[in-house]
Amino acid sequence: MLLAFKVKNFRSFKNEQEISFVLNENERIKKDRRFEVSTKNGNIRILKNAIIYGANASGKTNILLALQTLSQIITRPTGSDNERLFTDTFASNRDNTRFEIKFLRENTVFEYHLEYNYKEVVYESLHKDNAMVFERNYQDFNFVNLDDAVKNLLKTVRKTSLLIFFAQNYNIEEAKNAFSWFYDSFCASTNTVTALKTDKDFKEKVLYALQFADFNILDIEVEERKPTKEVSNETAKIYFTHENNGEKFRIPLEDESQGTKAYFEIILLLLNPDRTHESLLFRDELDLSLHKQLTYTLVELLNSEKNSIQFISTSHDSSLMNLLSKHQIYFVQKKTSGESEIFKLSDFDDIGKTRSDIKYAPKYEAGLFGAEPIINDAGLMSIFGVENE
């Protein structure tokens, strides 16, 4: 589960920006819209779901891209110091990129910091429940507990390789748990594909969920796949069975519509019998491929007491705000300088804008919260020779 994330000098985020899903003591929200977790350092309340709004090209997708980039750097190490670390800095400057992330795994709070540029890691650290596991300044390493055999291997850590990858590779327990969180959250497919083959009740629920959403899918088939030179990581292929005029036919999942694939992925995780409150799902532009009513239903499901996954998405559909509390609504706004900044609805002090008995969508559309596009309708219409009435 994601608790907080800071980013600096990545794409449109020039200066440090933070997005946090931890609720303060004075922030009140319905129980079914938050998790309450007991940790070594006390109880914390965490948002179950959040939606990020902003105009086109405001930078809201860059939040998800930053998280994905951090995960890829961690889980896919460079092969040599000749291979550059991936960077995507603001206006292609040569300053360092910095990520700081706080997350929950097995009721333990981890904090990981990384500062780097394309040619080397500048700083790296990992903390577990506020206690340091390791810290790195360039090629100077400091571990709290490390046996001599592994300590002697630190010289093999290259300037473009990460200490967290080295530590988990040599069975440092804290690093293994932290690394697994990144892998499970961003890289690994869920166990649901196997469950579709082995758990009849689970498959039936997924199939009903597809049919109730009017996708005209009669069956789901999972075929085991042997890795090939072309596809080395595919272990199973999913087919949906349809019917037309009494004739049944199969379509592989990858050839289905974007809406079908998006809905299927969410439903799999929601119904997964092995899901926990630490499960995490990101979705860019939730409303892009799904019918409006189906999107509403999904948001209500995600807000329900039965949902036990954390879901973070972006959207342009302001009407979804009316299904959320003010603490679940975030904004990204781009300044005239091209820099993006993050803020949330609950930051506004005017209670008339944020009280729980009003609808937020009309106020957002009226520009009271910012993060809305400024469109010159007349100018756009004039290009095509159309008069704007």
C-alpha positions in Angstrom: 0.0 0.0 0.0 1.3 3.4 -1.0 1.5 5.9 1.9 3.4 8.9 0.3 5.6 9.7 -2.7 7.9 12.7 -3.4 9.4 13.5 -6.8 11.8 16.1 -8.0 13.2 16.9 -11.4 11.2 14.3 -13.3 9.3 15.3 -16.4 7.1 18.3 -15.5 8.0 18.1 -11.8 11.0 20.4 -11.5 10.7 21.3 -7.9 9.9 18.7 -5.2 6.2 17.7 -5.1 4.6 15.3 -2.7 1.4 13.3 -2.8 0.3 11.6 0.5 -2.5 9.2 1.2 -2.1 9.1 5.0 -4.9 10.9 6.8 -4.2 13.2 9.7 -5.9 12.8 13.0 -8.3 15.7 12.3 -9.3 14.5 8.9 -12.6 12.6 9.1 -13.7 10.2 6.5 -16.1 7.2 6.4 -14.7 3.9 7.5 -15.4 2.2 4.2 -13.1 4.7 2.4 -10.0 4.2 4.5 -7.8 1.5 6.0 -6.7 1.6 9.6 -3.5 -0.3 10.1 -1.6 -1.1 13.3 2.2 -0.7 12.9 5.1 -0.8 15.3 4.9 3.0 15.6 1.2 3.2 16.1 -2.0 3.2 14.1 -2.2 4.9 10.7 -5.2 5.7 8.6 -4.7 5.4 4.9 -6.9 6.4 2.0 -8.4 3.4 0.3 -8.9 5.2 -3.1 -8.0 8.5 -4.7 -8.6 10.2 -8.1 -6.2 12.8 -9.5 -7.6 15.6 -11.7 -6.0 18.1 -14.0 -6.1 19.6 -17.5 -4.6 17.8 -20.5 -0.8 17.9 -20.2 -1.0 19.2 -16.6 1.3 16.4 -15.4 -1.2 14.1 -13.6 -0.1 11.1 -15.6 3.5 12.0 -14.7 2.8 10.9 -11.1 2.1 7.4 -12.2 5.0 7.5 -14.7 7.4 8.6 -11.9 6.3 5.6 -9.7 6.7 3.2 -12.6 10.1 4.6 -13.4 11.3 4.2 -9.9 10.1 0.6 -9.9 11.8 -0.2 -13.2 15.1 1.2 -12.0 14.9 -1.0 -8.9 13.7 -4.2 -10.4 15.6 -4.1 -13.8 19.2 -3.4 -12.9 21.7 -2.1 -15.5 24.1 -4.6 -17.0 27.2 -2.5 -16.7 28.4 1.0 -15.9 28.3 1.7 -19.7 24.5 1.4 -19.5 23.0 4.6 -18.4 20.3 5.0 -15.8 17.0 6.1 -17.3 16.3 9.8 -16.7 13.5 12.1 -17.9 14.3 15.4 -16.3 12.5 18.7 -16.5 13.3 20.4 -19.8 16.1 17.8 -20.2 18.3 19.5 -17.6 21.4 17.6 -16.2 20.4 18.0 -12.5 19.8 14.9 -10.3 16.4 13.3 -10.1 15.1 12.4 -6.7 12.4 10.0 -5.5 11.2 9.4 -2.0 8.6 6.8 -1.3 6.9 5.5 1.8 4.9 2.3 1.7 3.4 -0.4 3.8 4.2 -4.1 3.6 3.1 -6.7 6.1 2.1 -3.9 8.5 5.6 -2.5 8.3 6.4 1.0 7.1 9.3 1.3 4.7 10.9 4.4 3.4 13.2 4.4 0.3 15.1 7.4 -1.0 16.9 7.5 -4.4 18.8 10.4 -5.9 20.6 9.8 -9.2 21.5 11.0 -12.7 22.0 9.1 -15.9 25.6 8.1 -15.0 25.5 7.3 -11.3 23.6 6.8 -8.1 24.2 9.9 -5.8 22.2 8.9 -2.7 20.2 5.9 -1.6 18.7 4.8 1.7 16.2 2.3 3.1 14.5 2.6 6.5 12.1 0.1 8.2 9.8 1.6 10.9 12.1 4.6 11.1 15.2 2.5 11.7 17.9 2.7 9.0 18.6 -0.5 7.1 21.3 1.0 4.8 22.5 4.4 3.5 24.6 5.2 0.5 26.5 8.3 -0.6 27.9 7.7 -4.1 30.1 4.6 -3.5 30.2 5.0 0.3 28.0 2.3 1.8 26.7 2.0 5.4 24.7 -1.0 6.6 23.4 -1.4 10.1 23.8 -5.1 10.1 25.8 -7.0 7.5 28.0 -10.0 7.9 31.6 -9.9 6.8 31.1 -12.3 3.8 28.4 -10.0 2.3 30.3 -6.8 3.3 33.3 -7.9 1.3 31.0 -8.1 -1.8 30.0 -4.5 -1.6 32.8 -3.7 -3.9 30.8 -5.3 -6.7 28.1 -2.7 -6.4 28.6 -0.5 -9.5 27.8 3.2 -9.6 24.8 2.6 -11.8 23.4 -0.4 -9.8 21.2 0.0 -6.8 22.1 -1.1 -3.3 18.5 -2.3 -2.7 18.9 -4.8 -5.5 22.3 -6.0 -4.1 20.9 -6.3 -0.6 17.8 -8.4 -1.6 20.0 -10.5 -3.8 22.0 -11.5 -0.7 19.0 -12.2 1.4 18.9 -9.0 3.6 15.4 -9.5 4.9 14.4 -5.9 5.0 15.6 -5.3 1.5 13.8 -8.4 0.3 10.5 -7.2 1.7 10.9 -3.8 0.2 12.0 -5.1 -3.2 9.0 -7.5 -3.2 6.7 -4.6 -2.7 7.9 -2.8 -5.8 7.9 -6.1 -7.8 4.4 -7.1 -6.7 2.9 -3.6 -7.1 4.3 -2.7 -10.6 5.8 -5.8 -12.3 4.2 -9.0 -11.4 0.8 -10.1 -12.7 -1.5 -11.2 -9.9 -2.1 -14.8 -9.0 -5.6 -14.5 -10.5 -4.7 -16.1 -13.8 -3.9 -19.4 -12.0 -7.0 -18.9 -9.9 -9.1 -18.7 -13.0 -8.1 -22.2 -13.9 -8.1 -23.8 -10.4 -10.8 -21.9 -8.5 -14.3 -22.6 -10.0 -16.1 -20.2 -7.7 -13.7 -17.4 -8.5 -14.0 -17.9 -12.3 -17.8 -17.9 -12.0 -17.8 -14.6 -10.1 -15.5 -13.0 -12.6 -17.6 -14.2 -15.5 -20.8 -12.9 -13.9 -19.1 -9.5 -13.3 -18.3 -9.4 -17.0 -21.8 -10.4 -18.0 -23.5 -8.0 -15.5 -21.5 -5.2 -17.2 -22.9 -6.2 -20.6 -19.7 -7.4 -22.2 -21.4 -10.4 -23.9 -18.7 -12.9 -22.7 -19.9 -16.4 -22.3 -16.7 -18.0 -21.0 -13.1 -17.5 -20.0 -10.4 -19.9 -21.0 -6.8 -19.9 -19.8 -4.2 -21.8 -21.8 -0.7 -22.5 -20.5 2.1 -21.2 -22.7 5.6 -22.4 -23.1 8.1 -19.5 -23.3 9.6 -18.9 -26.7 12.4 -16.8 -28.1 9.9 -14.2 -29.1 7.9 -14.3 -25.9 10.0 -15.3 -22.9 7.8 -14.2 -20.0 4.3 -15.3 -21.1 3.2 -18.3 -19.1 -0.6 -18.2 -19.9 -2.9 -16.8 -22.5 -6.5 -15.8 -21.7 -9.4 -16.1 -24.2 -12.9 -14.8 -24.0 -15.7 -16.8 -25.6 -18.4 -14.7 -27.5 -21.5 -15.7 -29.4 -23.0 -14.2 -32.6 -26.1 -15.7 -34.2 -25.6 -19.0 -32.4 -21.9 -19.2 -33.4 -19.3 -19.2 -30.6 -15.9 -17.8 -31.2 -12.8 -16.9 -29.1 -10.9 -13.6 -28.8 -7.6 -13.4 -27.0 -7.6 -10.9 -24.2 -5.0 -8.6 -25.9 -7.4 -8.2 -28.9 -10.4 -7.1 -26.7 -11.3 -3.5 -26.4 -9.4 -1.2 -24.0 -12.6 -0.9 -21.9 -12.9 -4.7 -21.6 -9.3 -5.1 -20.6 -9.4 -2.3 -18.1 -12.6 -3.6 -16.4 -11.3 -7.2 -16.4 -8.1 -6.2 -14.7 -9.9 -4.2 -12.0 -12.5 -7.0 -11.4 -9.8 -9.7 -11.1 -8.1 -7.8 -8.3 -11.4 -6.9 -6.6 -12.6 -10.5 -6.6 -9.2 -12.1 -6.0 -9.6 -14.4 -3.0 -6.0 -13.8 -1.9 -6.3 -10.0 -2.0 -5.2 -8.0 1.1 -5.4 -4.4 2.1 -1.8 -4.1 0.9 -2.8 -4.8 -2.8 -2.4 -1.8 -5.0 -3.7 -0.9 -8.5 -3.0 2.2 -10.6 -5.2 3.2 -13.6 -4.4 6.2 -15.8 -7.6 7.9 -17.0 -10.2 5.6 -15.4 -13.0 7.1 -17.5 -11.2 6.9 -20.9 -12.4 3.4 -22.0 -15.4 2.7 -19.7 -19.0 3.6 -20.0 -19.9 6.4 -17.6 -22.4 4.3 -15.6 -19.9 1.4 -15.4 -17.3 3.9 -14.1 -19.7 5.1 -11.5 -20.4 1.5 -10.4 -16.7 0.7 -10.1 -16.0 3.8 -8.0 -18.9 2.8 -5.7 -17.5 -0.7 -5.4 -14.0 0.6 -4.7 -15.5 2.9 -2.0 -17.4 0.0 -0.4 -16.5 -1.8 2.8 -16.0 -5.0 0.9 -13.2 -3.6 -1.2 -9.7 -4.3 0.3 -7.4 -2.9 -2.4 -5.9 0.5 -2.7 -6.9 2.1 -6.1 -5.3 5.3 -7.4 -6.3 6.7 -10.8 -6.4 9.8 -12.9 -9.5 11.1 -14.6 -11.1 13.9 -16.6 -14.7 13.0 -15.5 -15.4 15.7 -12.9 -18.8 14.1 -12.1 -17.0 11.3 -10.3 -16.0 13.9 -7.6 -19.6 13.7 -6.4 -19.0 10.1 -5.3 -15.8 11.0 -3.4 -15.0 12.7 -0.2 -12.7 15.8 -0.3 -9.8 13.8 1.0 -10.0 11.5 -2.0 -9.6 14.3 -4.6 -6.2 15.5 -5.8 -5.2 18.0 -8.4 -2.2 18.6 -10.6 -1.8 22.0 -12.2 0.8 23.2 -14.6 2.2 26.8 -14.2 3.1 29.1 -17.1 6.7 28.0 -16.5 5.8 24.5 -17.4 6.2 23.2 -13.9 3.5 21.0 -12.3 2.4 21.2 -8.7 0.2 18.8 -6.7 -2.4 19.8 -4.2 -5.7 18.3 -2.8 -9.2 19.4 -2.3 -8.9 19.2 1.5 -6.2 21.9 1.3 -8.8 24.5 0.7 -9.7 26.4 3.8 -13.1 27.7 2.5 -15.6 25.3 4.1 -18.2 26.5 1.6 -16.1 24.9 -1.1 -15.4 21.6 0.6 -18.1 20.7 3.1 -19.4 17.2 2.7 -23.0 18.1 1.8 -22.2 19.8 -1.5 -21.3 18.5 -4.9 -17.7 19.2 -5.8 -18.0 18.8 -9.6 -19.8 22.1 -10.4 -17.3 24.1 -8.3 -14.4 22.4 -10.0 -15.9 23.1 -13.4 -16.4 26.7 -12.4 -12.7 27.0 -11.7 -12.9 27.4 -7.9 -10.2 24.7 -7.4 -7.9 25.5 -10.3 -6.4 22.6 -12.3 -8.9 23.2 -15.1 -8.1 23.8 -18.8 -8.4 27.3 -20.1 -9.8 26.8 -23.6 -10.3 29.6 -26.2 -13.4 28.3 -27.8 -13.8 31.2 -30.2 -10.2 30.9 -31.4 -10.5 27.1 -31.9 -13.7 27.5 -33.8 -12.3 30.3 -35.9 -9.6 28.0 -37.3 -12.3 26.1 -39.1 -14.2 29.2 -40.1 -17.1 28.5 -37.6 -18.6 31.4 -35.6 -18.9 30.6 -31.9 -22.4 31.5 -30.8 
